[in-house]
Amino acid sequence: MPTAIITGASRGLGLALARALADRSWNLVLDARGGEALQKVAEELSGTTEVVAIAGDVADDDHRQQLVEAARAMGGPDLLVNNASLLGPSPQPKLADYPLDAFRTVYEVNVTAPLALIQRALPVLSQSPQGAVINVTSDAGAEGYEGWGGYGSSKAALEHLSKVLAAEHPELKVWWVDPGDMNTQMQQEAYPGDDVSDRPPPEESVPAILRLIDENVPSGRYQAREDTAAG
């Protein structure tokens, strides 16, 4: 069976997608910073499929190497899902007041780490008949929302990186996916004090992502909520 690496898989969209792929008997290599939560996910899914859970920070190169080596031991990777993201300070500051050390950290996690994982996985991904990369982005990467300068600009950089990767590697499918607003911990951190329970659960964004995989659609930007290409 094919093998997927999913970062940020202990909760939110990463967990929802891991569950969906496990139901399809995909082998899974899962990452998250929180080891205890990730282990619970591994225990849940291991009865359905083969799961390797490796806790760590995607900004750490040794950790990234462990993820790729685990996928290679399973015969993959065939799919890399760069889902792990860092919001930055909460509440989010305006750019004029944004701490530059925090800004660099956001870019390290949201832009540099995905590229580094792609570089490590690319030799195998390029040889897989279904080799694909999914970079999880946001409407904040396409729109200029006040207070979203750090996270939003990092997602804009990830989107452009994805476009160039798709142009340079036509043998791969590269999809950058905006899952839409979701009821997640990150959404709550973005709006401290607000009730975000009215947002759709991450599970509602999964069917559109599965469609990309099932139909092997062209590389491009997709909005999960609309389930259509966004250019």
N, C-alpha and C positions, 0 to 999 in steps of 0.2 A: 504494500500500500504506500501511497505518497507520504511524504514527511513535511511538516510545517514547523517553522520557528515562529513563535508569537511572543513579542515582548509586551510587558505590562499586562500579564495574563491572570493576575490574582483577583481582579475585579473589573467592573465596567464592560466596555466593548471587548477587551481582550479575553475576558472570561467567557462572555456570551459567544464569541466566535470559536473559542477553544471547545466549548461544549458542542457547538454545531458540527465542527469538524470531527470531533470524537464520535459523534453519532454516525458519521460517514466512514468510520474506521481509519481516519488519517492517523499516522504516527505523529506525536506532538513533542516538541521541545519548548518548554515554557519558562519564561523569565518574569521576575518581579523583584522589587527591592525587599518586600516583606516576606521573610522565609516561612513564617508560621502560616500565613494566609495562603501562600503558594503551595505549601505541603498539603493543605486541606483540599485544594483544587486537584492536586495530583492524586490524592487518595480517592476523590470522587470519580475521576475520569479513568483511573487505571483499570477498573473493571470492564471498561468498554473498549479501550485501545491501549497501545503502548505509549507511556508517558515518561518523559524525563523532565524533572523540574529543577532548575538551577537558580537559586536566589543570588541576586547581585545587582550591580549598577551598570546599565548599558554604557555609561561613560567610561567604564574601566575596560581596557583592551584585553586583559587576561580573561575577564568574564565573557567578553564577546567571542574570544577564541574557544572557550569551553562550550558555548552554545553551538557554534558551527561544528566543532568536533563531535558533539553528541548527535547532531543531525546526520553527519557523515556516517557514523556508526550504524544508523538506521537505514542507510541507503540514500539519504537526501543531502541537503534540503531541496525540495521541489517548490516550496513557497516560503517567502520571508515576509512576515507582517511586522512592520515597524510601527507599533502602536504606543509604546511607552513614551510619555511626554511629561514635561515639567511646566507648570503654569507660571511659576515665578512668585514674587511677593504677593501676599493677600492681606488686605485689599490691594488691588493692582495700582501702582503709581503711574502718573503721567510721565511721558518720556523725559520731560525737563527735570524730573526728580528721580528718575530710575537709577538705582544703585548699579554701577557698571559691573561690579563683581557678580551680582545676581544676573545681569544681562548676559554676561559671558557664559554663566552656568546654564542658562536656558538654551542658548545656542549649542552648547556642548552636548546637551541631552537631546534636543529636538532636531538638530541638523547634523552635527559632526558624528554622533553615535550611529544614526541610521546609515550614513554614507560608509562608515567604517565597517558596519555589519554587512552591507552590500558588497564591499570590496572583498571581504573574507569569504562570503558565500558565493560570489559570482562564478568562480571556476566550475562549481557543481551546478548551480542554477542554469547556467548557459547550456549545459549538456542535457538538462532534463527536458523531455518533450512537452511538459506542462510548466516549465520554469516561469515563475512570476514573483514580482515584488509588489506588495501593497504598502504604501506610505499613507498613514492616517493623518489627514489634514483638518482644516476647519474653515468655516466661513470667515473667521477672523484673519485668515491668510489672504483673503480676497477683498475684504472690506476694511475701511479705516475706522474702527470703533474706538472711541475715546477710552483710554485706560488699558488698551490691549496692545500697546506698542511693542512690548517685549515678546509675548507669546505669539501675537499675530504676525509680526515680522519674521519670527523664526519659522512659522508655518509657510509664509510666502517664500522663504528661502528653500524650504523642503519641497514646495511645489515646483519651483524652477529647477531644482536639482533633479526632480523626477522627470521633467520634460526633457532635459538634456540626456539623462540616462536612457530614456526611451529612444531618443534619436541615435544615440551611440550604440545601442544594443537591440537591434530589431529582432534578434532571435528570442528576446525576452518579452513577456508582457509586464508592463509597468503601469500600475493603477494608483493614482492618488485620490483618496476617497474622503469626502466630507460627510461624516456620519450624521450631522445635524445636532441640534440641542438634545441632550440626554440627561436623565436623572442619575448623575454620577457624583462621586466625591469631588472630582475636579470642578464640576459645575457649581457645587456648593461652595468650594473654596473661592471661585471666581466672584460669587455673589454672597459674601458672608452676611448672615443675618436675614437673608431672604429664604423663602420656602421654594425649593426647586422641585418639589414632589410632583408638580403638574407637568414636568417634562416627560417625554416618552422614555420608557426603559431602553437600555442598550440593545436588548433583544430585537427591537423593531428595526434596527439598522442592519441586522445580520442577513436577512434574505437577499438584499441587494448585493451584498458582498459575495454571497454564495453564487449569485447569478453571474457575476464577473468570472468566477472560477469555472462554473459549469459550462458557460457558453464561450469561454475563452475570447472575450470581447477585445477589441483593439485597445492598445495602450491609450491612456488619457485620464482626464479628471472626471470623477463621478460623484454625484450627490446621492447618498444612500436613501434619504427620505423620499426623494422624487424617483429614484431608481432610473435615472436618465443621465446621459452624458452632459457635462457642463462645459465642454470645450477643452 
